[in-house]
Amino acid sequence: MKNPNSTDKTLSESQTSSAKNTAEADKLRKASHQHIDDVYDMLDSSKEGISEETAKSRISTYGLNEVDYDRAPAWYTQLIKSFINPFILILVAIVVISFAIDVWFAAPGEKDWKTVIVVSAMIIISSSLGFFQEYRSNRAAEKLKGMVTTTAAVLRKGKKREEILMSQIVPGDIVYLAAGDMIPADCRVVESIDLFIGESMLTGESLPVEKMALPVINSENKPPIELNNLCFMGTNVISGSAKVIVIATGSNTYFGSIGKSIVGESPETSFDIGIKKVSVLLIRFMLVMVPIVFLINGLVKGDWIEALLFSIAVAVGLTPEMLPVIVTATLAKGALSMSKHRVIVKRLNAIQNLGAMDLLCTDKTGTLTLDKIVLSQHLNVMGLEDYEVLKWAYLNSFHQTGLVNLMDKAVLDHVEIHDYLKVEEDFKKIDEIPFDFLRRRMSVILKQKNGKHLMITKGAVEEMLDLCTHSFDPGEDRKLHIEEDEVVVLDDEMRKNVLETTSALNAKGLRVLVLAIREFDGNHPLTYNVEDEKNMILTGFIGFLDPAKPSAKPSIEALHKLNV
């Protein structure tokens, strides 16, 4: 029966933790909504940051900027726990009884230490094997963590910008970010230049997210992770630079709240449960057999002392003394074998638990996939592969000067068409309309050899369809030839086909962008803007995919063979 006080305590701790997480989320929303001067006031900070004395005081208040994780217990705690095992306790009981009968109460010339010594040796060998293996593994894991030190560029009052350990960062600190940096805490953006953050470790999304310094309207109705002026601990800067102010650190961060929820006493493994069941079964069997043997032997022979000794011998015989040693030695051998594959086993029982697995839940991005975007398909309006679409996509990505994101890099990997197109000789860039998250598209304007201006626009499907009034008709060969194919009105049927093609590509896991073009006379003013992005000709789609790792398929097939 469960202890009601323990249940109430757990429930109370859960409610307290939930209330704290809600308060931190509200704090992030408030910081997102406010003007930056109000954020300074809220955190009792300034443009120059906080002083060293304030930082020390806040470390005392908030603690170090570290996320909770399961730390290895002290060696003596591990040693004691290695003896707390149902089988071991049964063997200890046998040692005590054997000592009492064979040594303590035995006649001076009849003392027998054999059972006591042998069973004690089994206990020591089994527990020591498990202790030394887990102790070494925990020390190795801690050393690996100690080898990694991360710093951040912090500005504090009265001092120049300097690199300090992330663990020393506190709320109110001013931090400078650059490409490649890890976000040291939950922060509000103060200033940014083309700042794009990779949040795949929090959201699983491969594509970076743009962050800006402007306050977010209606932030109270959105989850903190969707607010585009907040950066979160554990994510990283893909490109650009920024100045940010720290809102929350350590376990109070968005990432820290996730870590806090999984830290604590590990649940019993199936191996632990199995050992307990076998131990309980043995104990029950002994509790039944020993009294029966004792009574029968006593009644038949009439010597009750001899009957007691015989019944205890039966109890000892029923106990598999070698089992703990065999199990521990086998698991230790498994841990040694896995160490040759660069795997640290911190808990021996986890090996059997892993072997008993019948369902594996795994992350996709970066685990099953390469966490790298590749251009998978380039289709015309008929949904067929078309090289002409790839040409326009390449021209757009090559000539843009804004952020070259992962999708642009995927397009530019097709270097084979660079010289063929004469990208720099035949197409001179004269203007650009950068990407933004309201329009969800970007355009480049190129001057062609014939003197006309060509606008090439790529963007999200819905937004691009609203701009397009016409489309190329690929003709009977269903392939595009811009000089030959007729431009037709983009009717409802074609729009429906575009949306169906997009849905089919999305169902295959592809991210889809639409390409469209528009020609202008050579005397058009060189002041292009979003108003010129209209009456465009739809050309086709480009589909991007985060491909599976080469090891993913054989790994999954191997798991299937093991009935996982």
N, C-alpha and C positions, 0 to 999 in steps of 0.2 A: 504494500500500500504506500502511496506517495505521501511524503510529509507535506501537509497543507501549508505550513509556515514557509517551507522551501519554495513551494509553488507561488505563494503570495510575494515572496522576495523576488523571484525571477520576473513575475509580472510587473512588479513595481520598478525594477531596474529597466525592463523593456519600455515601460511608459515614460520613465525619466529620459532614457536615451532618445526615444521618439520625439519628445517635447524639445529636447536640446537640438536635434537635427532640424526640426521645424523652425526653431528660433534662428539658427544659422542660415537656413534657406531664406527666411524673411529678411535677414540682414543683407544677404547678397542681392535680393530683389530691390531693397531700398537703395543700396549703393548704385545699382544699375540705373535706377530711375532719377537719381539726384544729379544736379550739376556738380562738377568736380570740386568746386570750392566747398559745397555742402558736404561732400565726401571727406574732404580734409577735416572739416569741423567734427564730423561724426566720429572720426578715428583719432581726433586730437593730434593731427599731424599737419604738415605744410609742404610747400613745393620743395623745400630743402630737406624734407624728411624729419625724422625724430632724432633726439640726442642719444649718445651712448648710454647715459644714465637712465633715460626712459626705456631704452631697449633692454637693459639689464632688469629693470623693474618689471617689464612686460614678460620677460622669460620666466620670472618668478610667478607671474599671474597665469600665463597661458601655457607654460611649459615649452620644451624644445619643439622645434618644427619637425616632428617625426611622427610617422603614422604607426599606430599600434600594430604589432606583429607578435607571433608566438616566439618568445625567446626561450632558449634552452635553459632548463632548470639547473640549479647548482648540482655539482657532482654527487654530493651526499644524498640529495633528493632523488636523483636518478638511481643511485645504488639501492636505496630503500624500496623504491617502486619496483625494481627488478625482482625483489623477493615477494612482493605482494601479487601473488598469482594463485588461483585456486588449487592447482596441482601441487605447487610448492608448499602451500599451507597444509595439504594432506600429508605430504612427505615429512613436514616438520612435526606434525602430530604423531606420525609413526616413529620418528626419532625419539620423541619425548617418551612415548609408551615403551618402546624397546629399551631405552635407557633405564626406565623405572623397573621393568621386569627382568631384563638380562643383566643389569649392572647393580642398580640400587638395592633391589630386594633379593638378589641372587646370593647364594651361599659363597663364602670367601673363595673357594676353589672352583666355583662354577660360573664365574663372571664371564660374559661373552660380549665383546665390543664389535663383533663383525657387522651386525645389522646397523648399529649406530654409525660406524665409520663409513660403510658403503653408501647408505642413504644420505648421510651428511655430505659426502663427496659429490653425489648426484646433484644435491641442492646447490652447492657452491659452484660446481662446473656450469650448470645450467644458467644460474643467475649471473655469474661472472661473464660468460660469453655474451649474453644479451646486454649487460651493462657496458662492457668495453666497446662493443660494436656501436651502440647508440651514442655513447659518450664521444667516441672518435668522430662519428658522423656529424654530431652537433657542433663540435669544435671546428671541423672543416668548413661547415656551412657558415659559422660566425666569422671565420677568417676570410672567406670569400666576400662576405658583406663588408668587412673592414677594409678590403682592398679597394673598394669603390668609394671615392669621396667626390661629392658634387658641390660646386660653389655657384654663387650668383653675384652679379654686379649691383651693389647697393650704395645708395647715396644717403648719408646721414649728416645731420646739422653740424656745421663747423668743420666738415671733412670733405675730401674729394671722393669721387666714386671709387670704390674698391671692391675686390672680390672677397666674399666671406662665405663660410660654410652655410649651406642651406638650413642646417639645424638651428642656426643662430638668428634666422629671420623671424620678425615678430609683426603683428598687425600695425599698420601705419608706416612701415618701411617703404621707401621708394626704390623700385627695382628696374633696371634697364635690361631689355631683352633684345637679342639678335638671332639671326638664322642659326638653327642648330641647338639653341638653348632649351633646357627643360624648364617648364613653369614651376617655380619653387613653392607656390602657395596659391590659394584662391585670390585673384586680384581683379581690380577694376582698371581698365585702360585709361590712362591720362592723355597720352599722345601716341599716335601710331602712323607708320608709313608702310602702306601695302602689307599689313600684318596678316599672315595666314597661319593658323594653328592646326596641327594634326591632333584630332581628338579620338583617334581610333581605339585607344585603350579604354576610353569611357563609353563610346557610342558604337564602336565596331565599324564606323564609316571611314572608308579609305581616303576620301577626298578631304582636303583641308578646308577649314572654315575661316572666313574673313572676320577680323575683329576691328572695331572702330571705337573712337573715344566719345561719340555722341550719346547722350542719355537715351534710354529706351522707354518709350511711352507704353503704358499699360503693362509694365513689367510684373506687377503683382498678380497678373493672370497667367503668367508663363512659368514653366519650370526653369530653374537657374541655368541649366545646361543649354537652353535655347536663347539665352540673352547674349547678343553679339558684342557687348562691351565688357564681358567677363572672361577671364582666363582661369583655367582650373589646374590645380596641382597634378603633376604626373603627365600632362600633355606637353607637346613640344612645338617650338617655332619652326615652321617649314620655310617661310621666307618673310622678309621685311624686318622691321625693328619697331620697338615701342618703349614707352615709359609707363610703368604701372604702379599702383599703390596696393599694398597687401591688405586684404580684408579679413582673411581667416587663415590659420596655420594648423599644422599637425592633424590631430583627430577631429578638429572642427571643420576641416575642409570637406568638399564634396567627395573627394577620393578617400579621405580619412574615415568618413562615415561608412563607406563600403568596407574598408579594412576592419573597422571596429566591430562590424556585424559578424565577421567570420573568425575573430580572435576569441580564444577561450578554451575550455576543456574540450579536447577532441572527443567525438562520439565513439562508442565502442565499435570496433570492427567486427565483421562476421566471424573472424578468427577468435577474437575475445569472447564473443557470445557462444561460439562452439565449444571453447575450452570450459566455459562456465557450465554449459549444459552437461558435458561429459563428467565434470567434477561433481556436479549435483547428483547425476545418475549413479556414480560410484559411491558417493556418501549414502544415498538412499539404499543402494544394494547392500552396503556393509551394515547399515542400521537394521536391515531385515535379516541378513544371513548370520551375522555375528551372534545375536541373541538366540537364534534357532540352533546354531551349532553348539553354543554354550549349554543350552538346556538339554539337548539330545545327548551330548557327550557326558554331561554331569549325571543325568538320570541313568544312562546305560552303565557307566563305569563307577559312578559314585564318588569320584575324586573331583571336587569342584575347582580346586586350584589348578589341576591339570587341564580341566575343561576350559577355564578362563584363558590359560596360556595358549591352548590349541585354537580357541576362537580368535584370539589376537593374531596368531600366526596366519589364520585364514584371512583376516583383514589386510595383513601385510601382503599376502599372496595375491589378493584381489587388486592391489594397487600397482599399476605399471610404473615402477620407479624410474625406469630408463626413458620413459616417454618425454619428460621435459628436456632432457639432454639431447635426445634425438631431434626433437622439434626445433630447439634453439640452434643446434649445430646446422641443421638443414637451412634454416632461415638466414643464419650468418653466412653460409656458403652462397646463398642467393644474393645477399647484399654485396659480397665480394665480387661475384660475377657481374653484377650491375655496375659496380664501381669501375670496371674495365671499359664500360660504355659511357663513362663520365656521368653517372647517376649517383647521387648521394642519398642513401636510405637512412632517414633520421629515426624511423620507428620500424623495428624488425617485423612486427605484426602486419605492417602495411603491405609487405610482399605478398603474403597469402591473400590479403584483401584485394590486391590488384589482380592476382591470379583468378580470384572468384568473380571478377567483374563480368556482368552480362549486358550492361548498358553503359555506353560512353557518351557523355555530353561534352562537346568541345566547341571552343570559339572558332569562327570561320576566318576572319581577317588576320593574316599573318601566321595562322596556325595551319589551316588547310590550304590557304591561298598564299601567294607570294607577297601580298600587300604592295603590289605594283600594278598600276593601270596600263593596259595595252589596248591598242586600237584593234578591235576584233572584226568589225564589219563596216563597210561603207556601201550603202544601198541607195539606189535611185527611188523615185516615187512609186515604182512598181514593186519595190521590195527586193530587187535583184542587185547582186554585187556589181558595182560600177566604178571603174577607175577614174572617171571624170569627177565624181564626187570627192574622191581622195585628193585630187589636184586642188580643188577649191579649199578643202580643209587645210592642206599644207600651206597654201598661200596665206590664208588667214592666220594660222599659228606662227608662221615664219616672220610675218611683218608686224605682228603686234609687239608693243613695247611695254605693256603692262605686265602683270604677273604671268609668268609662264608656268601654269599649274601642271599637275600630273597628266591631265588629258592632252594638253598642248605638247608635252614631252613625248607622249605616246604617238601623236601624229608626226612629230618631227623625227621620230625614229625611222620613218620611211624615207631615208636619205636617197634612196635610189631614184626618186623623181626630181631631186633638186636640180641637177644639171639638165635633165630632160626638159623641165619646165622653163629653164633659164630664169629662175625666180628673181634674181637681182638685176639681170640685164633687161628683160622684157617687162618687168613690173616694178615701177617706182612708187614707193609709198609717199602719199601726199597728205594724209590725215588719218586720224583714228578716233573712234568713239569708244572709250574704255568700258569695261564690264562694271556693272553694279548690281546689287541684289534686288533692286526694285524692278529694273528692266529684265534682268536675268539673261543678258545677251551682250555681245560686243561686236564691233564692226571695224574693219580696216578699209581704207579707200586707196586704190592703186591706180596709177596712170599707165595705160596700156600702150603698146607700140602704135596703135591707130590714133592715139591722142585722147581717146575717151577715158572717162573715169569709171572704175569698176568698184562698187561697194560689195564686199563679202561679209555677211553677217552669220554668226552662229550663236545658238542659244537654246533655251528650254523649249520643248515642243509646243506647249499651249501658247506661250508668248509669241513664238515665231509664226504660228498659224494665223494669229491676229494681224500680222504685218503683211502676209502674203495674199496677193490677189490672183496670181497666175502661177503656172508651173510648166516645166518642159514636158512635152509629150515624147517619150523615148522612141516612138514609132514601132514598126513591125519587129525590128530586131531587139526591141525592149532595152536598148543601150543608148546612153546619152551621147550626142555629138552637138556641142553648143552651136557650131556654125550651121548645122543642117536641120536640127530638130525644131519643130514648131512650138511656139509659146501659146499655151491654151489657158482658158479661164479655170481657176481652181474652184471647181464646183463642189457641191455637198458630198457627192459620191467619192471624189478624190480625197476630201477632208476625212471622210469616214475611213477610207483605206489607210490614210496616214496614221490615224489614231489606232487602228487595229494592228498595223505593223509595229507601232511603238509598244503597244500592250504585249504583243508576241515577243518582242525583244526584251522587254522588262521581265517577262515571265522566265526568260532564260538567264536572268541575272545581269543583263547589260544595262548600263546607263546610256541614255540616248540623247543626242543633240541633233538639231535640225540646221541645215545650211540653206541660205538663200542669197541671191545676188540681185543687183540692180545697176544698170548702166546710166551714166550721166554724160552730158556733152562736155567737151574739153574746156569750155569757157565757164563752167559752173564755179561760183565763188569757192575759194578754199577754206570755207568756214562751215564744214559739215557738222550737223548736230542730230539729236534724236528725232527731230521732225523729218529728217530725210530718210529715216528708217520706215518706209511705208511703200505700198504698191510694189512689193518685191516679188521675185520669181523663186518659187520653191524648187530646190535642186535635189535634195535627198537627205539621208540620215547618216550619222556616224555613231557606231555603238562601241562602248568601252567596257572592258571586263577585267576584273582582278582574277587572273587565272590560277588554277589549282597548282600546288607544288608538285614536282615530279614524284615526290615520295608519298603524296596523298592517296593516290589510287592503290598502289601496292600495300600501303599501311591499312587502308580500309578493307581491302580484300583479305589481308592476313587476319584482321579482327573478325571478319565474317567466318573464316575457317575455324576460328576459336569460339564460334557461337556468341560473339559479342554483337 
